[in-house]
Amino acid sequence: MKYEISRGQWAAFLNTLPEEGALYHNTGIGGSYPNFTATAPDRAKGFIAWFSDTAYADWSGLRPMTGLEFEKACRGPLPPVPNEFAWGTASVHASPYALTNDGTPSEAISNMGMGTGNASYDVTAVNINRGLRCGIFAASAASPDRIESGASFWGIMELSGSMIERPITIAHVTGRAFTGEHGDGALSGAMAIANVPSWPNDQGYGAGLRGGSFSRVADQMRVSDRTFANVKFFARPSYFGFRGVRTAPVP
Protein backbone atom coordinates (compact mmCIF):
# COMPACT_ATOMS: atom_id res chain seq x y z
CA MET A 1 0.00 0.00 0.00
CA LYS A 2 1.45 3.36 -1.01
CA TYR A 3 -0.39 4.98 1.89
CA GLU A 4 -1.40 3.84 5.35
CA ILE A 5 -5.04 2.84 5.60
CA SER A 6 -7.41 5.79 5.94
CA ARG A 7 -10.44 6.21 8.18
CA GLY A 8 -12.70 6.10 5.13
CA GLN A 9 -11.22 2.78 3.98
CA TRP A 10 -11.67 1.32 7.45
CA ALA A 11 -15.33 2.36 7.56
CA ALA A 12 -15.91 0.68 4.18
CA PHE A 13 -14.27 -2.49 5.50
CA LEU A 14 -16.47 -2.56 8.61
CA ASN A 15 -19.62 -2.22 6.55
CA THR A 16 -18.89 -5.50 4.73
CA LEU A 17 -18.49 -7.61 7.89
CA PRO A 18 -21.02 -9.45 10.04
CA GLU A 19 -22.34 -7.08 12.69
CA GLU A 20 -20.48 -8.71 15.58
CA GLY A 21 -17.21 -8.58 13.66
CA ALA A 22 -17.76 -4.97 12.61
CA LEU A 23 -18.26 -3.93 16.23
CA TYR A 24 -15.21 -5.97 17.29
CA HIS A 25 -12.94 -4.24 14.78
CA ASN A 26 -14.44 -0.75 15.12
CA THR A 27 -12.43 1.88 16.94
CA GLY A 28 -13.42 5.50 16.47
CA ILE A 29 -15.60 5.16 13.37
CA GLY A 30 -18.99 6.85 13.70
CA GLY A 31 -22.45 5.81 12.64
CA SER A 32 -23.99 2.38 13.12
CA TYR A 33 -23.84 -0.96 11.36
CA PRO A 34 -23.98 -1.36 8.38
CA ASN A 35 -23.57 2.34 7.68
CA PHE A 36 -20.42 3.36 9.52
CA THR A 37 -19.00 6.68 8.33
CA ALA A 38 -15.70 8.36 9.09
CA THR A 39 -15.11 11.98 9.90
CA ALA A 40 -12.00 13.18 8.04
CA PRO A 41 -12.07 10.02 5.87
CA ASP A 42 -8.73 10.83 4.18
CA ARG A 43 -6.85 10.83 7.47
CA ALA A 44 -4.66 7.88 8.52
CA LYS A 45 -6.56 5.47 10.77
CA GLY A 46 -5.17 4.64 14.22
CA PHE A 47 -6.26 2.43 17.12
CA ILE A 48 -5.90 -0.75 14.99
CA ALA A 49 -4.85 -3.92 16.82
CA TRP A 50 -2.88 -6.76 15.23
CA PHE A 51 -5.99 -8.96 15.00
CA SER A 52 -7.65 -6.18 12.99
CA ASP A 53 -4.52 -5.65 10.85
CA THR A 54 -4.59 -9.28 9.80
CA ALA A 55 -8.37 -9.31 9.32
CA TYR A 56 -8.12 -6.44 6.85
CA ALA A 57 -5.16 -8.05 5.08
CA ASP A 58 -6.96 -11.39 4.72
CA TRP A 59 -10.22 -9.74 3.61
CA SER A 60 -8.45 -7.62 0.97
CA GLY A 61 -6.18 -10.34 -0.46
CA LEU A 62 -3.06 -8.70 0.94
CA ARG A 63 -0.66 -9.87 3.66
CA PRO A 64 1.53 -8.36 6.37
CA MET A 65 5.01 -7.21 5.36
CA THR A 66 8.21 -8.47 6.96
CA GLY A 67 10.89 -6.38 8.65
CA LEU A 68 13.23 -7.01 5.72
CA GLU A 69 10.53 -5.88 3.28
CA PHE A 70 10.03 -2.73 5.36
CA GLU A 71 13.69 -1.81 4.87
CA LYS A 72 13.54 -2.65 1.16
CA ALA A 73 10.39 -0.52 0.81
CA CYS A 74 12.29 2.39 2.33
CA ARG A 75 15.70 2.07 0.64
CA GLY A 76 14.94 0.31 -2.62
CA PRO A 77 18.17 -1.02 -4.18
CA LEU A 78 20.35 1.75 -2.71
CA PRO A 79 23.02 1.03 -0.11
CA PRO A 80 22.19 1.98 3.49
CA VAL A 81 22.92 5.52 4.68
CA PRO A 82 23.94 5.90 8.35
CA ASN A 83 20.96 6.88 10.52
CA GLU A 84 18.72 7.37 7.49
CA PHE A 85 14.99 7.86 7.48
CA ALA A 86 12.70 6.50 4.77
CA TRP A 87 13.56 9.42 2.43
CA GLY A 88 17.25 8.46 2.41
CA THR A 89 18.91 11.11 4.60
CA ALA A 90 19.56 11.52 8.33
CA SER A 91 17.82 14.93 8.54
CA VAL A 92 14.21 15.75 9.36
CA HIS A 93 12.18 18.95 9.75
CA ALA A 94 12.40 19.75 13.47
CA SER A 95 9.87 22.54 14.00
CA PRO A 96 6.15 22.01 14.70
CA TYR A 97 4.09 22.03 11.52
CA ALA A 98 1.30 24.48 10.80
CA LEU A 99 -1.85 22.71 9.60
CA THR A 100 -4.36 24.25 7.22
CA ASN A 101 -7.82 23.02 6.13
CA ASP A 102 -7.88 20.72 9.14
CA GLY A 103 -9.94 17.57 8.57
CA THR A 104 -10.78 18.26 4.92
CA PRO A 105 -9.63 16.44 1.76
CA SER A 106 -7.22 19.37 1.20
CA GLU A 107 -5.64 19.23 4.68
CA ALA A 108 -2.10 20.54 4.19
CA ILE A 109 1.11 21.66 5.87
CA SER A 110 2.00 25.32 5.34
CA ASN A 111 5.56 25.38 6.71
CA MET A 112 7.35 22.41 5.17
CA GLY A 113 11.01 21.80 5.93
CA MET A 114 12.76 22.81 2.72
CA GLY A 115 15.69 20.51 1.99
CA THR A 116 14.93 18.22 4.93
CA GLY A 117 12.75 15.16 5.26
CA ASN A 118 9.20 15.70 6.45
CA ALA A 119 7.27 13.38 8.75
CA SER A 120 4.76 13.42 11.57
CA TYR A 121 6.63 12.42 14.72
CA ASP A 122 6.80 13.26 18.43
CA VAL A 123 3.46 15.12 18.06
CA THR A 124 5.21 17.82 16.02
CA ALA A 125 2.14 18.63 13.93
CA VAL A 126 0.96 21.57 16.04
CA ASN A 127 0.63 19.12 18.94
CA ILE A 128 -2.25 17.26 17.27
CA ASN A 129 -2.15 13.81 18.84
CA ARG A 130 -3.47 11.85 15.84
CA GLY A 131 -2.72 10.93 12.25
CA LEU A 132 -2.78 13.43 9.39
CA ARG A 133 -4.18 13.10 5.88
CA CYS A 134 -2.56 10.21 4.01
CA GLY A 135 0.15 11.60 1.73
CA ILE A 136 -0.08 15.10 3.25
CA PHE A 137 3.62 15.87 2.91
CA ALA A 138 3.82 15.05 -0.79
CA ALA A 139 0.71 17.12 -1.48
CA SER A 140 2.06 20.05 0.57
CA ALA A 141 5.57 20.10 -0.93
CA ALA A 142 6.46 22.96 -3.25
CA SER A 143 8.74 20.67 -5.24
CA PRO A 144 7.72 17.17 -4.19
CA ASP A 145 10.99 15.29 -4.44
CA ARG A 146 11.72 12.30 -2.22
CA ILE A 147 13.28 14.30 0.63
CA GLU A 148 10.81 17.15 0.81
CA SER A 149 7.79 14.87 0.63
CA GLY A 150 9.20 12.29 3.07
CA ALA A 151 8.78 9.49 0.51
CA SER A 152 10.67 6.21 0.21
CA PHE A 153 12.79 5.25 -2.81
CA TRP A 154 9.64 3.82 -4.44
CA GLY A 155 7.42 6.79 -3.53
CA ILE A 156 5.75 5.01 -0.62
CA MET A 157 4.49 7.53 1.92
CA GLU A 158 4.76 7.73 5.70
CA LEU A 159 7.07 4.75 6.22
CA SER A 160 8.87 6.98 8.74
CA GLY A 161 6.47 8.58 11.22
CA SER A 162 2.68 8.98 11.17
CA MET A 163 1.31 5.53 12.14
CA ILE A 164 3.73 2.85 13.28
CA GLU A 165 4.37 -0.09 10.93
CA ARG A 166 3.70 -3.68 12.10
CA PRO A 167 6.10 -5.97 10.20
CA ILE A 168 6.67 -9.64 10.93
CA THR A 169 10.07 -10.22 12.52
CA ILE A 170 12.60 -12.98 11.93
CA ALA A 171 13.70 -12.52 15.56
CA HIS A 172 10.76 -14.66 16.76
CA VAL A 173 10.05 -18.30 15.93
CA THR A 174 6.49 -17.46 14.85
CA GLY A 175 7.79 -14.79 12.50
CA ARG A 176 10.26 -17.23 10.95
CA ALA A 177 7.35 -19.57 10.14
CA PHE A 178 5.74 -16.90 7.93
CA THR A 179 5.54 -18.07 4.30
CA GLY A 180 4.26 -14.91 2.60
CA GLU A 181 0.84 -16.37 1.84
CA HIS A 182 -1.80 -13.85 0.78
CA GLY A 183 -5.26 -13.50 2.28
CA ASP A 184 -8.10 -15.18 0.41
CA GLY A 185 -10.93 -12.71 1.08
CA ALA A 186 -12.67 -14.96 3.62
CA LEU A 187 -12.67 -14.39 7.39
CA SER A 188 -13.58 -16.82 10.16
CA GLY A 189 -16.73 -16.67 12.25
CA ALA A 190 -18.97 -13.88 13.41
CA MET A 191 -15.95 -12.02 14.83
CA ALA A 192 -14.37 -11.87 11.34
CA ILE A 193 -10.86 -13.11 12.22
CA ALA A 194 -8.04 -13.83 9.75
CA ASN A 195 -7.48 -17.54 9.14
CA VAL A 196 -4.19 -17.77 7.25
CA PRO A 197 -2.23 -20.49 9.09
CA SER A 198 1.28 -19.11 8.56
CA TRP A 199 0.52 -15.62 9.88
CA PRO A 200 1.19 -14.62 13.50
CA ASN A 201 -2.03 -15.22 15.44
CA ASP A 202 -4.34 -12.57 16.83
CA GLN A 203 -2.11 -12.08 19.89
CA GLY A 204 0.60 -10.62 17.66
CA TYR A 205 3.48 -12.93 18.59
CA GLY A 206 6.01 -12.73 15.76
CA ALA A 207 5.15 -9.16 14.75
CA GLY A 208 6.89 -6.01 15.94
CA LEU A 209 6.95 -2.25 15.50
CA ARG A 210 9.05 -0.26 12.99
CA GLY A 211 9.21 3.22 11.51
CA GLY A 212 8.12 5.32 14.47
CA SER A 213 4.92 7.33 14.73
CA PHE A 214 3.46 10.74 15.50
CA SER A 215 3.85 10.00 19.22
CA ARG A 216 7.43 8.69 19.10
CA VAL A 217 10.83 10.42 19.04
CA ALA A 218 12.62 10.94 15.74
CA ASP A 219 15.24 8.23 16.32
CA GLN A 220 12.54 5.52 16.20
CA MET A 221 11.63 6.59 12.65
CA ARG A 222 15.02 5.49 11.35
CA VAL A 223 14.95 2.66 8.82
CA SER A 224 17.33 0.49 10.82
CA ASP A 225 15.89 1.19 14.28
CA ARG A 226 14.80 -2.10 15.86
CA THR A 227 14.02 -0.93 19.39
CA PHE A 228 10.58 -2.56 19.26
CA ALA A 229 11.08 -4.89 16.29
CA ASN A 230 10.32 -7.99 18.36
CA VAL A 231 7.85 -6.61 20.91
CA LYS A 232 4.35 -8.08 21.03
CA PHE A 233 1.51 -5.56 21.46
CA PHE A 234 -2.05 -6.84 21.78
CA ALA A 235 -3.46 -3.37 22.56
CA ARG A 236 -4.53 -0.79 20.01
CA PRO A 237 -3.15 2.66 20.90
CA SER A 238 -3.81 5.74 18.80
CA TYR A 239 -0.60 5.41 16.74
CA PHE A 240 -1.22 1.81 15.55
CA GLY A 241 -2.30 1.90 11.89
CA PHE A 242 -2.08 -0.61 9.06
CA ARG A 243 -0.37 -1.09 5.71
CA GLY A 244 -0.71 -4.33 3.77
CA VAL A 245 1.49 -5.64 0.94
CA ARG A 246 1.21 -8.11 -1.92
CA THR A 247 4.01 -10.11 -3.51
CA ALA A 248 4.77 -8.93 -7.04
CA PRO A 249 3.88 -11.54 -9.68
CA VAL A 250 6.75 -13.35 -11.37
CA PRO A 251 7.24 -11.86 -14.87
SERO-4910 file (N, C-alpha, C, O; in steps of 0.05 Angstrom, whole numbers):
BEGIN
 pado doro    nc1    nc2    nc3   cac1   cac2   cac3    cc1    cc2    cc3    oc1    oc2    oc3
  Met    A     17    -24      0      0      0      0     18     25      0     35     28     17
  Lys    A     13     42    -19     29     67    -20     24     84      4     42     98     14
  Tyr    A      0     84     14     -8    100     38    -17     81     60    -26     59     55
  Glu    A    -15     91     85    -28     77    107    -58     77    103    -69     95     90
  Ile    A    -72     58    116   -101     57    112   -114     82    124   -106     91    145
  Ser    A   -134     92    110   -148    116    119   -173    109    135   -182     86    135
  Arg    A   -184    128    148   -209    124    164   -232    116    145   -248     99    152
  Gly    A   -233    129    122   -254    122    103   -252     93     93   -273     80     91
  Gln    A   -228     84     88   -224     56     80   -232     37    102   -244     15     97
  Trp    A   -226     44    127   -233     26    149   -264     25    153   -274      3    158
  Ala    A   -277     47    149   -307     47    151   -319     29    130   -337     14    135
  Ala    A   -308     31    105   -318     14     84   -314    -16     90   -331    -33     84
  Phe    A   -291    -22    102   -285    -50    110   -306    -59    131   -317    -81    128
  Leu    A   -311    -43    151   -329    -51    172   -357    -57    161   -371    -75    170
  Asn    A   -365    -41    141   -392    -44    131   -397    -70    115   -419    -76    108
  Thr    A   -375    -84    109   -378   -110     95   -378   -134    113   -384   -156    104
  Leu    A   -373   -130    139   -370   -152    158   -396   -160    171   -415   -144    171
  Pro    A   -398   -183    183   -420   -189    201   -421   -168    223   -400   -158    231
  Glu    A   -444   -163    234   -447   -142    254   -428   -145    278   -415   -126    286
  Glu    A   -427   -170    288   -410   -174    312   -380   -169    305   -366   -157    321
  Gly    A   -372   -177    281   -344   -172    273   -339   -142    269   -318   -132    276
  Ala    A   -358   -128    257   -355    -99    252   -352    -85    279   -335    -67    281
  Leu    A   -367    -92    299   -365    -79    325   -339    -86    338   -327    -69    352
  Tyr    A   -329   -110    334   -304   -119    346   -281   -104    334   -262    -97    349
  His    A   -281    -98    309   -259    -85    296   -262    -54    295   -244    -40    285
  Asn    A   -284    -44    304   -289    -15    302   -276      0    326   -281     -7    349
  Thr    A   -260     19    319   -249     38    339   -250     66    327   -234     72    309
  Gly    A   -268     82    337   -268    110    329   -283    117    304   -280    139    294
  Ile    A   -297     98    292   -312    103    267   -341    107    275   -353     91    289
  Gly    A   -353    130    266   -380    137    274   -401    123    258   -396    108    240
  Gly    A   -426    129    266   -449    116    253   -455     89    265   -446     83    287
  Ser    A   -472     74    252   -480     48    262   -480     28    240   -482     35    216
  Tyr    A   -478      2    247   -477    -19    227   -503    -21    212   -524    -18    224
  Pro    A   -503    -24    185   -480    -27    168   -473     -1    153   -465     -2    129
  Asn    A   -476     21    166   -471     47    154   -452     64    170   -457     87    176
  Phe    A   -429     52    177   -408     67    190   -397     89    172   -394     84    148
  Thr    A   -392    112    182   -380    134    167   -358    146    183   -359    147    207
  Ala    A   -337    156    169   -314    167    182   -314    197    179   -317    208    156
  Thr    A   -309    212    200   -302    240    198   -273    241    188   -257    224    195
  Ala    A   -267    261    172   -240    264    161   -232    237    148   -212    226    157
  Pro    A   -246    227    128   -241    200    117   -214    197    104   -206    174    100
  Asp    A   -201    219     97   -175    217     84   -152    215    103   -129    212     95
  Arg    A   -158    217    129   -137    217    149   -129    188    156   -145    170    154
  Ala    A   -103    184    163    -93    158    170   -109    147    195   -114    162    214
  Lys    A   -116    122    194   -131    109    215   -113     98    237    -94     83    230
  Gly    A   -118    104    262   -103     93    284   -121     74    301   -143     67    292
  Phe    A   -111     66    324   -125     49    342   -131     21    330   -152      9    336
  Ile    A   -113     11    313   -118    -15    300   -100    -36    312    -75    -34    312
  Ala    A   -112    -57    324    -97    -78    336    -87    -98    315    -96    -98    292
  Trp    A    -68   -115    323    -58   -135    305    -79   -153    294    -79   -160    270
  Phe    A    -99   -162    310   -120   -179    300   -137   -165    280   -150   -178    263
  Ser    A   -138   -139    280   -153   -124    260   -136   -119    235   -145   -119    213
  Asp    A   -109   -115    240    -90   -113    217    -93   -137    199    -97   -135    175
  Thr    A    -92   -161    212    -92   -186    196   -119   -191    184   -121   -203    162
  Ala    A   -141   -183    198   -167   -186    186   -170   -170    161   -181   -180    141
  Tyr    A   -161   -145    161   -162   -129    137   -145   -141    115   -153   -141     91
  Ala    A   -121   -150    122   -103   -161    102   -115   -186     89   -114   -189     64
  Asp    A   -127   -203    105   -139   -228     94   -163   -221     77   -166   -231     55
  Trp    A   -180   -203     87   -204   -195     72   -198   -182     45   -213   -186     26
  Ser    A   -176   -167     44   -169   -152     19   -150   -167      1   -143   -157    -20
  Gly    A   -142   -192      8   -124   -207     -9    -95   -197     -7    -79   -203    -25
  Leu    A    -89   -183     14    -61   -174     19    -49   -192     40    -59   -213     46
  Arg    A    -26   -183     51    -13   -197     73      3   -177     89      9   -155     79
  Pro    A     12   -185    113     31   -167    127     58   -167    113     65   -186     99
  Met    A     73   -145    117    100   -144    107    119   -156    128    111   -161    151
  Thr    A    144   -161    120    164   -169    139    182   -146    145    182   -125    132
  Gly    A    199   -149    166    218   -128    173    238   -123    151    246   -100    146
  Leu    A    246   -144    137    265   -140    114    251   -126     91    264   -109     78
  Glu    A    225   -132     87    211   -118     66    207    -88     73    207    -71     55
  Phe    A    203    -83     99    201    -55    107    226    -39     99    223    -17     88
  Glu    A    249    -50    104    274    -36     97    277    -34     67    286    -13     57
  Lys    A    269    -55     52    271    -53     23    251    -32     13    258    -17     -6
  Ala    A    227    -30     25    208    -10     16    218     18     21    211     36      5
  Cys    A    234     21     41    246     48     47    269     54     28    269     75     15
  Arg    A    289     36     27    314     41     13    314     35    -17    328     47    -32
  Gly    A    297     16    -25    299      6    -52    325     -9    -56    334    -22    -37
  Pro    A    338     -6    -79    363    -20    -84    388     -5    -74    411    -14    -79
  Leu    A    384     18    -62    407     35    -54    421     24    -29    408     11    -13
  Pro    A    447     29    -26    460     21     -2    451     36     22    441     59     19
  Pro    A    453     25     46    444     40     70    460     65     74    483     67     68
  Val    A    446     85     85    458    110     94    458    111    124    437    105    135
  Pro    A    479    118    138    479    118    167    456    135    178    453    158    171
  Asn    A    441    124    196    419    138    210    397    149    192    384    169    199
  Glu    A    394    137    169    374    147    150    346    143    158    339    123    172
  Phe    A    329    161    148    300    157    150    290    146    122    307    142    105
  Ala    A    264    143    120    254    130     95    261    146     70    262    134     48
  Trp    A    265    172     72    271    188     49    301    189     42    309    203     24
  Gly    A    318    173     56    345    169     48    366    187     60    389    185     53
  Thr    A    359    205     78    378    222     92    374    220    122    354    209    131
  Ala    A    393    231    137    391    230    167    379    256    178    381    260    202
  Ser    A    368    273    161    356    299    171    326    298    169    315    283    153
  Val    A    313    314    187    284    315    187    276    343    197    290    355    213
  His    A    254    353    186    244    379    195    237    378    225    222    361    234
  Ala    A    250    397    240    248    395    269    226    412    282    219    408    305
  Ser    A    216    432    268    197    451    280    169    440    278    163    424    260
  Pro    A    151    448    296    123    440    294    111    450    268    117    472    258
  Tyr    A     94    433    256     82    441    230     57    458    235     44    456    256
  Ala    A     51    474    216     26    490    216      6    476    197     12    473    174
  Leu    A    -17    469    207    -37    454    192    -59    473    182    -69    489    196
  Thr    A    -65    470    156    -87    485    144   -109    466    135   -104    442    129
  Asn    A   -133    476    132   -156    460    123   -159    435    138   -163    413    127
  Asp    A   -157    437    165   -158    414    183   -182    397    178   -205    406    179
  Gly    A   -177    371    174   -199    351    171   -212    350    144   -231    334    141
  Thr    A   -203    365    125   -216    365     98   -198    349     79   -176    342     86
  Pro    A   -209    343     55   -193    329     35   -168    345     26   -150    333     14
  Ser    A   -168    371     32   -144    387     24   -128    395     48   -113    415     47
  Glu    A   -130    380     70   -113    385     94    -84    386     85    -74    368     70
  Ala    A    -69    406     94    -42    411     84    -24    422    106    -34    432    126
  Ile    A      2    421    100     22    433    117     32    459    104     39    458     80
  Ser    A     33    481    119     40    506    107     69    514    112     78    534    100
  Asn    A     83    500    129    111    508    134    129    483    132    141    475    152
  Met    A    131    472    108    147    448    103    177    454    108    186    477    107
  Gly    A    192    433    115    220    436    119    235    434     92    240    412     82
  Met    A    242    456     80    255    456     54    283    444     56    299    452     73
  Gly    A    288    423     40    314    410     40    318    389     61    339    377     63
  Thr    A    297    385     78    299    364     99    275    346     95    255    353     83
  Gly    A    277    322    106    255    303    105    232    312    123    236    325    143
  Asn    A    208    306    114    184    314    129    169    290    138    165    271    123
  Ala    A    160    290    163    145    268    175    131    277    200    139    296    213
  Ser    A    110    263    207     95    268    231    107    251    253    104    227    253
  Tyr    A    120    264    273    133    248    294    133    265    320    133    290    319
  Asp    A    134    252    343    136    265    369    115    287    372    121    308    385
  Val    A     91    283    360     69    302    361     78    330    352     71    350    363
  Thr    A     94    331    330    104    356    320     83    372    305     86    396    302
  Ala    A     63    359    295     43    373    279     24    389    296      2    381    303
  Val    A     34    413    303     19    431    321      7    417    345    -16    423    353
  Asn    A     21    397    355     13    382    379    -14    369    375    -29    366    394
  Ile    A    -21    360    351    -45    345    345    -38    316    349    -23    304    334
  Asn    A    -50    303    369    -43    276    377    -59    256    361    -76    241    372
  Arg    A    -55    255    334    -69    237    317    -56    237    290    -37    251    285
  Gly    A    -65    220    272    -54    219    245    -64    242    228    -84    255    234
  Leu    A    -49    248    207    -56    269    188    -66    256    162    -67    231    160
  Arg    A    -73    272    143    -84    262    118    -62    245    104    -39    252    103
  Cys    A    -70    222     94    -51    204     80    -38    219     57    -52    231     40
  Gly    A    -12    219     56      3    232     35      5    262     38     11    276     18
  Ile    A      0    273     61     -2    302     65     24    316     58     24    339     48
  Phe    A     47    304     63     72    317     58     79    319     29     90    340     20
  Ala    A     72    299     13     76    301    -16     58    322    -28     67    337    -45
  Ala    A     33    323    -19     14    342    -30     21    371    -22     14    390    -36
  Ser    A     35    374      1     41    401     11     68    411      1     73    435      3
  Ala    A     84    394    -10    111    402    -19    111    420    -43     95    416    -62
  Ala    A    127    441    -42    129    459    -65    142    445    -89    133    449   -112
  Ser    A    162    430    -84    175    413   -105    177    385    -94    197    378    -82
  Pro    A    157    369    -98    154    343    -84    175    322    -92    168    302   -105
  Asp    A    200    327    -85    220    306    -89    219    287    -65    203    291    -47
  Arg    A    235    267    -65    234    246    -44    239    258    -17    225    251      2
  Ile    A    259    275    -14    266    286     13    244    304     23    235    301     46
  Glu    A    236    324      7    216    343     16    189    330     23    175    339     41
  Ser    A    182    310      8    156    297     13    157    275     33    137    263     40
  Gly    A    181    267     42    184    246     61    178    218     50    170    201     64
  Ala    A    183    215     24    176    190     10    199    170     10    222    178     13
  Ser    A    193    144      7    213    124      4    225    124    -24    216    140    -41
  Phe    A    244    107    -29    256    105    -56    234    100    -77    236    110    -99
  Trp    A    214     84    -70    193     76    -89    169     96    -89    150     92   -103
  Gly    A    171    117    -73    148    136    -71    127    127    -51    105    138    -51
  Ile    A    134    109    -33    115    100    -12    116    121     10    137    129     19
  Met    A     92    128     20     90    151     38     88    141     67     77    120     73
  Glu    A     98    158     85     95    155    114    106    128    125     95    117    144
  Leu    A    128    118    113    141     95    124    157    103    149    162     87    167
  Ser    A    166    128    150    177    140    175    157    159    186    149    178    173
  Gly    A    148    154    211    129    172    224    101    165    218     95    144    207
  Ser    A     83    183    226     54    180    223     44    156    240     47    157    265
  Met    A     34    135    228     26    111    243     49     90    242     63     88    222
  Ile    A     53     76    264     75     57    266     69     33    247     46     25    243
  Glu    A     90     22    236     87     -2    219     89    -27    236    101    -27    257
  Arg    A     76    -49    226     74    -74    242     85    -97    226     71   -116    221
  Pro    A    111    -97    219    122   -119    204    126   -145    220    127   -144    245
  Ile    A    127   -167    207    133   -193    219    164   -194    222    178   -187    203
  Thr    A    173   -204    244    201   -204    250    213   -232    249    200   -252    256
  Ile    A    238   -234    239    252   -260    239    265   -265    266    277   -286    269
  Ala    A    262   -247    285    274   -250    311    256   -267    330    263   -272    353
  His    A    234   -277    319    215   -293    335    208   -318    319    205   -317    295
  Val    A    206   -341    333    201   -366    319    175   -365    302    174   -377    281
  Thr    A    155   -352    312    130   -349    297    134   -333    272    123   -339    251
  Gly    A    150   -312    274    156   -296    250    171   -312    229    166   -308    205
  Arg    A    189   -329    238    205   -345    219    188   -366    205    197   -377    185
  Ala    A    165   -372    216    147   -391    203    130   -378    181    115   -393    167
  Phe    A    131   -352    178    115   -338    159    124   -346    130    147   -345    125
  Thr    A    104   -352    113    111   -361     86    104   -341     64    108   -346     41
  Gly    A     93   -318     72     85   -298     52     59   -304     38     54   -292     17
  Glu    A     42   -321     49     17   -327     37     -2   -303     38     -4   -289     59
  His    A    -17   -299     16    -36   -277     16    -63   -285     28    -69   -309     30
  Gly    A    -78   -265     37   -105   -270     46   -123   -279     22   -116   -274     -1
  Asp    A   -145   -293     29   -162   -304      8   -190   -290      7   -207   -299     -7
  Gly    A   -193   -269     22   -219   -254     22   -239   -265     41   -261   -253     43
  Ala    A   -234   -287     54   -253   -299     72   -243   -298    101   -220   -305    106
  Leu    A   -260   -289    120   -253   -288    148   -269   -309    164   -289   -319    154
  Ser    A   -260   -315    188   -272   -336    203   -291   -326    224   -285   -308    239
  Gly    A   -315   -338    224   -335   -333    245   -347   -306    246   -341   -289    230
  Ala    A   -365   -303    265   -379   -278    268   -361   -255    276   -367   -232    271
  Met    A   -338   -261    288   -319   -240    297   -301   -232    274   -286   -213    277
  Ala    A   -303   -245    251   -287   -237    227   -257   -236    232   -245   -215    232
  Ile    A   -246   -260    238   -217   -262    244   -202   -274    221   -213   -292    207
  Ala    A   -178   -265    216   -161   -277    195   -155   -306    201   -153   -314    224
  Asn    A   -154   -322    179   -150   -351    183   -127   -362    165   -129   -384    156
  Val    A   -107   -346    161    -84   -355    145    -64   -369    164    -54   -355    182
  Pro    A    -59   -395    161    -45   -410    182    -16   -400    187     -7   -401    210
  Ser    A     -2   -389    167     26   -382    171     29   -354    183     52   -347    189
  Trp    A      8   -339    186     10   -312    198     11   -313    228     -1   -331    240
  Pro    A     26   -294    241     24   -292    270     -5   -290    279    -21   -276    266
  Asn    A    -12   -304    301    -41   -304    309    -50   -278    320    -35   -258    320
  Asp    A    -75   -277    329    -87   -251    337    -74   -239    361    -80   -216    368
  Gln    A    -57   -253    375    -42   -242    398    -18   -225    389     -8   -209    404
  Gly    A    -10   -229    364     12   -212    353     40   -223    358     59   -209    353
  Tyr    A     43   -248    369     70   -259    372     82   -263    344     71   -276    327
  Gly    A    106   -252    341    120   -255    315    119   -229    299    132   -228    278
  Ala    A    104   -209    308    103   -183    295    114   -162    314    112   -165    338
  Gly    A    126   -141    302    138   -120    319    130    -93    309    110    -90    294
  Leu    A    145    -73    317    139    -45    310    163    -32    297    186    -35    307
  Arg    A    159    -19    274    181     -5    260    171     22    249    147     26    246
  Gly    A    190     40    244    184     64    230    174     88    247    170    109    236
  Gly    A    171     84    273    162    106    289    134    115    284    119    103    269
  Ser    A    126    137    297     98    147    295     97    176    304    117    187    312
  Phe    A     73    187    302     69    215    310     74    219    340     78    241    349
  Ser    A     73    197    356     77    200    384    105    191    394    110    191    418
  Arg    A    122    184    375    149    174    382    171    193    374    167    210    356
  Val    A    194    191    387    217    208    381    228    202    353    223    181    342
  Ala    A    243    221    342    252    219    315    270    194    310    268    181    290
  Asp    A    286    187    330    305    165    326    290    139    319    301    122    305
  Gln    A    266    135    329    251    110    324    239    110    296    229     89    287
  Met    A    241    132    281    233    132    253    254    122    234    249    117    211
  Arg    A    279    118    244    300    110    227    295     82    215    284     65    228
  Val    A    304     78    191    299     53    176    310     29    191    298      8    192
  Ser    A    333     32    203    347     10    216    340      8    246    351    -10    259
  Asp    A    324     25    257    318     24    286    301     -1    292    279     -5    280
  Arg    A    310    -17    310    296    -42    317    290    -43    347    288    -65    359
  Thr    A    286    -20    359    280    -19    388    257    -36    396    258    -50    416
  Phe    A    236    -36    379    212    -51    385    205    -72    363    182    -80    359
  Ala    A    226    -80    349    222    -98    326    212   -125    333    200   -139    317
  Asn    A    216   -133    358    206   -160    367    191   -157    393    194   -173    412
  Val    A    173   -137    394    157   -132    418    128   -137    411    117   -125    392
  Lys    A    115   -155    426     87   -162    421     69   -141    434     71   -136    458
  Phe    A     50   -130    418     30   -111    429      2   -121    421     -4   -122    398
  Phe    A    -14   -129    441    -41   -137    436    -60   -113    435    -81   -114    423
  Ala    A    -52    -91    449    -69    -67    451    -71    -52    425    -58    -60    405
  Arg    A    -88    -32    424    -91    -16    400    -90     14    407   -110     27    407
  Pro    A    -66     25    412    -63     53    418    -68     70    393    -71     60    371
  Ser    A    -68     96    397    -76    115    376    -57    115    352    -65    123    330
  Tyr    A    -32    107    356    -12    108    335     -8     81    320     11     79    305
  Phe    A    -26     62    325    -24     36    311    -43     37    287    -67     38    289
  Gly    A    -31     38    263    -46     38    238    -43     11    223    -38     -9    236
  Phe    A    -45     12    197    -42    -12    181    -33     -5    153    -41     14    141
  Arg    A    -15    -23    142     -7    -22    114     -3    -50    105     15    -64    116
  Gly    A    -18    -60     86    -14    -87     75      3    -86     51      8    -65     39
  Val    A     13   -110     43     30   -113     19     20   -137      3      4   -153     13
  Arg    A     30   -139    -21     24   -162    -38     49   -169    -54     62   -151    -66
  Thr    A     56   -194    -55     80   -202    -70     77   -197   -100     56   -204   -111
  Ala    A     97   -184   -112     95   -179   -141     95   -205   -157    109   -223   -150
  Pro    A     79   -206   -178     78   -231   -194    104   -235   -208    118   -216   -216
  Val    A    111   -260   -212    135   -267   -227    130   -260   -257    110   -269   -268
  Pro    A    149   -245   -269    145   -237   -297    143   -262   -316    140   -259   -340
***
